Amino acid sequence: MSPARSAGLQARPPDFSAHEFRATLGMFATGVTIVTARTDSGDLIGLTANSFNSVSLSPPLVLWSLARMAGSMAAFSNGRHYAINVLAADQQALAERFAARDTDRWAGVGFTAGMSGAPLLDGVAASFECFNRSQYAEGDHVIFVGEVERCSRRPEASPLLFHGGRFYTEHPL
């Protein structure tokens, strides 16, 4: 808890709507990832997330967040490992598939099992194999901090980007 909250102070109420907040957040361009894992029973789970960021180089830590109401919350909360797959520019359809509901996200998707069993998707720009180190409930999401046990990248791959509700590819300046 922050010193301000410990002292009993609170933030002012927002002067904007949830829609306005979401649209404003959309002005921050992000990469696009698919977070994958296997349940204890061996079932594959995965979802599209752009809430990915680095935390620390030593130890190597990354974070991502998941809505508390997500159907996969129990599997990710209780699992020991997951993989974060950073999508390449030609993987927009995969991002859309893993963001959709009521579809077989894994039909025809190529992957290999990482060292702890989490799926590593074919053709990604980068992947991070993570130990599920810690979780922090904040607002309507849970922040997952993963300790990276293995990472790989394709230096020649262009990333898939998301900005203002649309997908983009990089364009060097």
C-alpha positions as CSV (number, residue, x, y, z in Angstrom):
1,M,0.0,0.0,0.0
2,S,1.3,3.5,-0.8
3,P,2.1,6.0,2.0
4,A,-0.8,8.2,0.9
5,R,-3.3,5.3,1.3
6,S,-1.7,4.2,4.5
7,A,-2.3,7.7,5.8
8,G,-6.0,7.3,5.0
9,L,-6.0,9.5,1.9
10,Q,-8.0,8.6,-1.2
11,A,-8.0,9.6,-4.9
12,R,-10.6,12.1,-6.1
13,P,-13.5,10.6,-8.0
14,P,-12.9,10.4,-11.7
15,D,-14.4,13.2,-13.8
16,F,-14.7,11.0,-16.9
17,S,-16.8,8.0,-18.1
18,A,-15.5,4.5,-18.4
19,H,-15.9,4.8,-22.2
20,E,-13.7,8.0,-22.2
21,F,-11.1,6.3,-20.0
22,R,-10.9,3.2,-22.3
23,A,-10.6,5.4,-25.4
24,T,-7.9,7.5,-23.7
25,L,-6.0,4.3,-22.7
26,G,-6.2,3.2,-26.4
27,M,-3.9,6.1,-27.3
28,F,-1.0,4.2,-25.8
29,A,0.3,1.9,-28.5
30,T,1.1,-1.6,-27.3
31,G,2.4,-4.8,-28.6
32,V,0.0,-7.8,-28.7
33,T,0.5,-11.0,-26.9
34,I,-1.2,-14.3,-26.4
35,V,-0.8,-15.8,-22.9
36,T,-0.9,-19.6,-22.9
37,A,-0.8,-22.4,-20.4
38,R,-1.9,-25.9,-19.7
39,T,-4.3,-26.8,-16.9
40,D,-3.5,-29.5,-14.4
41,S,-5.7,-31.8,-16.5
42,G,-3.6,-31.0,-19.6
43,D,-6.2,-28.7,-21.3
44,L,-4.8,-25.8,-23.4
45,I,-5.8,-22.3,-22.4
46,G,-4.9,-19.0,-24.0
47,L,-6.1,-15.4,-24.4
48,T,-5.1,-12.2,-26.2
49,A,-3.6,-9.6,-23.9
50,N,-1.9,-6.2,-24.5
51,S,-1.4,-5.6,-20.8
52,F,2.2,-6.9,-20.9
53,N,5.3,-5.1,-19.6
54,S,8.7,-5.7,-18.2
55,V,9.2,-5.3,-14.5
56,S,12.8,-6.2,-13.6
57,L,16.0,-7.4,-15.3
58,S,17.4,-9.0,-12.2
59,P,15.6,-11.2,-11.4
60,P,13.9,-11.3,-14.9
61,L,10.3,-10.3,-14.3
62,V,7.4,-9.4,-16.6
63,L,3.7,-8.7,-15.9
64,W,0.3,-8.9,-17.5
65,S,-3.2,-8.5,-16.2
66,L,-6.4,-10.5,-16.5
67,A,-10.0,-9.4,-15.7
68,R,-11.2,-11.0,-12.4
69,M,-14.3,-12.3,-14.2
70,A,-12.4,-14.0,-17.0
71,G,-13.3,-17.6,-17.5
72,S,-9.7,-18.6,-17.4
73,M,-8.9,-16.8,-14.1
74,A,-8.9,-20.0,-12.0
75,A,-6.6,-21.8,-14.4
76,F,-4.1,-19.0,-14.5
77,S,-4.4,-18.2,-10.8
78,N,-3.7,-21.8,-9.8
79,G,-1.2,-22.7,-12.5
80,R,2.5,-22.8,-11.9
81,H,3.7,-21.8,-15.4
82,Y,2.5,-19.8,-18.4
83,A,4.0,-18.5,-21.6
84,I,3.7,-15.0,-23.1
85,N,3.8,-15.1,-26.9
86,V,4.5,-11.7,-28.5
87,L,2.8,-11.7,-31.9
88,A,4.4,-10.9,-35.2
89,A,2.9,-8.5,-37.7
90,D,1.3,-11.3,-39.7
91,Q,-0.6,-12.8,-36.8
92,Q,-3.6,-10.4,-36.5
93,A,-6.0,-13.3,-37.2
94,L,-4.5,-15.2,-34.3
95,A,-4.9,-12.2,-32.0
96,E,-8.6,-11.9,-33.0
97,R,-9.2,-15.6,-32.6
98,F,-7.8,-15.8,-29.0
99,A,-9.8,-12.6,-28.1
100,A,-13.1,-14.2,-29.3
101,R,-15.5,-16.0,-27.1
102,D,-17.3,-19.3,-27.9
103,T,-14.8,-20.5,-30.4
104,D,-12.2,-23.2,-30.5
105,R,-9.1,-21.0,-30.1
106,W,-6.7,-23.9,-30.7
107,A,-8.1,-25.5,-33.9
108,G,-5.3,-25.7,-36.4
109,V,-2.9,-23.6,-34.3
110,G,0.7,-24.6,-34.5
111,F,2.7,-24.7,-31.3
112,T,5.4,-26.6,-29.4
113,A,5.4,-27.3,-25.7
114,G,7.8,-25.1,-23.7
115,M,10.0,-26.6,-21.0
116,S,7.1,-26.5,-18.4
117,G,4.4,-27.5,-20.9
118,A,3.0,-24.1,-21.7
119,P,2.3,-23.7,-25.5
120,L,4.8,-21.6,-27.5
121,L,3.0,-20.5,-30.6
122,D,4.6,-20.9,-34.0
123,G,5.8,-17.8,-35.8
124,V,5.8,-15.3,-32.9
125,A,8.2,-12.5,-32.6
126,A,9.2,-13.5,-29.1
127,S,8.2,-15.7,-26.2
128,F,8.7,-15.7,-22.5
129,E,8.3,-18.9,-20.4
130,C,7.3,-17.8,-16.9
131,F,7.0,-19.2,-13.4
132,N,3.8,-17.8,-11.9
133,R,5.7,-15.8,-9.2
134,S,3.0,-13.5,-7.7
135,Q,-0.5,-12.0,-8.2
136,Y,-2.0,-8.7,-7.1
137,A,-5.7,-8.0,-7.2
138,E,-6.4,-4.4,-8.1
139,G,-9.7,-3.0,-9.3
140,D,-11.4,-5.3,-11.7
141,H,-8.2,-7.1,-12.7
142,V,-5.5,-9.3,-11.3
143,I,-1.9,-8.5,-12.1
144,F,0.3,-11.5,-12.7
145,V,4.1,-11.2,-12.3
146,G,6.0,-13.9,-14.0
147,E,9.6,-14.9,-13.4
148,V,11.1,-15.6,-16.8
149,E,12.8,-18.9,-16.9
150,R,13.5,-18.9,-20.7
151,C,13.0,-16.4,-23.5
152,S,13.5,-16.4,-27.3
153,R,13.1,-14.0,-30.1
154,R,13.1,-13.7,-33.9
155,P,15.1,-10.4,-34.4
156,E,13.9,-10.1,-38.0
157,A,10.2,-10.3,-37.1
158,S,8.1,-7.1,-37.1
159,P,5.7,-6.9,-34.2
160,L,1.9,-6.6,-34.3
161,L,0.8,-3.4,-32.6
162,F,-2.5,-2.1,-31.2
163,H,-3.5,1.5,-31.0
164,G,-6.9,3.3,-30.8
165,G,-8.8,0.0,-31.2
166,R,-7.0,-1.0,-34.4
167,F,-4.1,-3.2,-35.3
168,Y,-0.9,-1.8,-36.9
169,T,2.5,-3.0,-38.1
170,E,5.6,-1.1,-37.4
171,H,6.9,1.6,-39.8
172,P,10.4,2.7,-39.1
173,L,10.9,6.5,-39.0
